[in-house]
């Protein structure tokens, strides 16, 4: 386990990156959906 510490750090970093991208994408999609609903309510 100690021999593979660099691989563990890289995999953990990739996991954090993917998690961050998923959260940002979900937040962005919710923001777009709210804006779309707001424009339909105005019409």
N, C-alpha and C positions, 0 to 999 in steps of 0.2 A: 504494500500500500504506500509506503514512504517513497519507494522507487518511482512512482508515477505521479508525484505531486504536481509537476508541470501540466500534465494532461488533465488532472483534476481542476486546476486553476483555469485552464482554457475552457473546459466544459462548463464550469460554473459561470464563467464570464459570458459564454454563449447563451446559457440558460437565462441569465439576467437580461441580456440584450433582447432575446426573443420575447420574454415576459414584458419588458418595457414597450416593445413595438406593438404587442397585442393590446396592452392597456391604452396606448396612445391612439391606436386605430379604433378601438371601441369608443373612446371618448370623442374622437373626431366624428365618427358615424352618428353618435347620439346628438352632437351639436348640429350636424347637417339635417338630421331628421326633425329636430325642433325648429330649425329655420324653415324647412319645407312645410311643416304643419302651420307655422305662423303665417306664411304667405297664403295658404289655402283658407285660413280663417278670415284674412282681409278681403278676399274675393267674394 
